[in-house]
Amino acid sequence: MHVGMTLPVMEPDLWEQGARTLEEWARAIDEGPFASLCFGERMAFDNPETLTLLGAVAAWTSRVRVVTTVIVPQLHDPVWLAKALATGDRLCEGRLTVGLGVGGREEDYRAAGADPATQTMRGMAERVAVMRRVWSGEDVTGATRPVGPPPAQPGGPELLVGTMGPRTIRHSAAWADGLAGVTLDLDTAAVAGLFDRARAAWSEAGRPAPRLTTSFWFALDDDDGSARAQVHRHLRHYMNWLPVSLVDAMAPTTGFAGTLEELRETLRRFEDTGADEVHLIPTGSDVTQVERVAELLR
């Protein structure tokens, strides 16, 4: 099983420390034993814009796979999004994997001027179909030339669907290449069950076996309890659209908080689920987290 690391794009102190923080993280991930570097999208938030960041990450790295977990296609014009992602795939020389999801926040749709009625699996699949046509070289606009550039990967980058449940799996087996999952409570039995459903759905759709990834928040300490407090602070900031009382109730059991050795055992349990890859989501912006996990993986 491979392990990827997510950039701290959702951290409240990111811009106070400066944009160099993102570059330091990207280079540390690229130089480490990680399989992928990940980052996701929000609109009504203070994170960096995802497609702009994609260009920077392509320049900062040369080895690691670049994964968007996840982009919401309904927030973008599909032809424009296809062009942007093909450009990103070219800049990182075919290292791009695109995670896509419908998004869980209607406020992001309003902020982008998108129609909340399209916040459906069908709405996402329709936009993916347009993007695939653009990447194949089809002239979808009736212009003198088709929209380019062509992606570095023939047919376009690998597409993973963001999911936490079986409904998304049923609706995406026809077009997605795999799962970009997330687990809140580290329930490996539930993750294994979701993977089994995905394998069955892809088989029924006549598709190759899906790529199976999941992710979870993490914080490290030396058994002093500070990691759980760090996760709690992060959740309060990130889950700002939810009532604080609900976030506080979730915090004690959401994500991983503990020592490096405990993280090692947690990753072993996820390997037993059949996961191809696990993406770790940081809850702080200190790059030493990357270095500590890198030592664990070597």
Disulfide bonds with the S-S distance in Angstrom:
none
